[in-house]
């Protein structure tokens, strides 16, 4: 814009016959301004290069700062681990379990509140070590190993289901008994463990015809005429109900009550009710026809055969009897919603 203005002035001056001297002065001024422009451009380029250089130095300083910070964090972490190890070394506990030596820390032994080991090593009780500085526990070291490893990392690693000791007893059951001895609960742990081939329970003579899980118990019925209750964690027998001369075909359970469908040697079908609390049979009656399935929901008993029958649990009286849709059809199976409002059946044509 300045050049344009000077050019315009120059034209006007020339056209108006101004003196040559003035013209030369203006030409010189234009030359000076051109030189000044060149100098400014060179200074701008120098400043830009200097800025780039400073930015590069700044990036290098930030990278070095980050590297130093990372080294400091690693050093702090390593220091923490060293202090933790030193603390463990200062709080080591040496055990003599059935003649085998174990070394662990107090923190490991007291990790689970309410266990025998937590109580023993909490500091509330005086436990005298032997001459070698070890605390003796009169337990089998082969099974105590599982207890100690579980306390260390919270993971339970059990052997295969078919593993047995020299007496043919399941090693898994002995390990679980060891946890029971030290009052270490495994309910939640066992339920999150893979149940494939978890445990085999032997008790029935002949085939097991029906099985039910109710709360913490397994209920099974078999050809030997027995209804057996088992502890779901240990596999130990809790109680056995007997129906001599009968085959237990179907059963269901709810709130410590078991309903059973069975048949005798003449193949007559019977409906029975057992109270787990009193360990008594409260009802046993001829179903008068086939009994293919039985369910217990909300104090009502549902049975399948020639008809779908609903009975009061208290006295086994029939309150509803629904025949099959087609004459000659049979109800083969039934299931009921928890509230007892809806029953779903399977029928043949």
Long-range contacts (C-beta under 8 A, 24 or more apart in sequence): 2-33, 3-30, 3-33, 6-30, 6-33, 93-121, 93-135, 94-129, 94-132, 94-133, 94-134, 94-135, 95-134, 95-135, 95-136, 95-137, 96-130, 96-132, 96-134, 96-135, 96-136, 96-137, 97-136, 97-137, 97-139, 97-140, 97-141, 97-144, 98-137, 98-138, 98-139, 98-140, 98-141, 98-144, 99-141, 100-141, 101-134, 102-141, 102-144, 102-148, 104-148, 104-151, 104-152, 108-148, 108-151, 108-152, 109-151, 111-151, 112-151, 112-184, 114-183, 115-182, 115-183, 115-184, 116-181, 116-182, 116-183, 117-147, 117-151, 117-182, 117-184, 139-178, 139-181, 140-174, 140-178, 143-174, 143-175, 143-177, 143-178, 144-178, 146-175, 146-178, 146-179, 147-178, 147-179, 147-182, 147-184, 150-179, 150-184, 150-189, 151-184, 156-186, 156-189, 156-190, 156-193, 158-193, 160-197, 161-197, 161-198, 161-199, 161-200, 162-197, 162-200, 170-199, 170-200, 170-235, 172-198, 172-199, 173-199, 173-234, 173-235, 173-236, 176-233, 176-234, 177-234, 180-234, 186-233, 187-216, 187-233, 190-233, 199-235, 201-230, 201-235, 203-228, 203-230, 203-237, 204-228, 209-247, 209-248, 209-249, 209-250, 210-248, 210-249, 210-250, 210-251, 212-251, 212-252, 212-253, 214-253, 214-254, 219-251, 219-253, 219-258, 221-248, 221-249, 221-250, 221-251, 221-260, 221-262, 222-247, 222-248, 223-247, 223-248, 225-262, 227-251, 227-258, 227-260, 227-274, 229-276, 239-276, 239-279, 241-274, 241-279, 241-281, 243-272, 246-270, 249-291, 250-291, 250-292, 250-293, 250-294, 251-294, 252-294, 252-295, 252-296, 253-296, 254-296, 254-297, 257-296, 257-313, 258-296, 259-294, 259-295, 259-296, 259-301, 259-313, 260-294, 261-287, 261-291, 261-292, 261-293, 261-294, 261-303, 263-291, 269-305, 271-301, 271-303, 271-316, 273-301, 273-313, 273-316, 283-315, 283-316, 285-316, 290-330, 292-330, 292-331, 292-332, 292-333, 293-331, 293-332, 293-333, 293-334, 295-334, 295-335, 295-336, 295-343, 297-336, 297-337, 297-338, 297-339, 297-340, 298-338, 298-339, 298-340, 300-340, 302-334, 302-336, 302-343, 303-334, 304-330, 304-331, 304-332, 304-333, 304-334, 304-345, 305-330, 305-331, 306-330, 306-331, 307-331, 308-334, 308-343, 308-345, 310-343
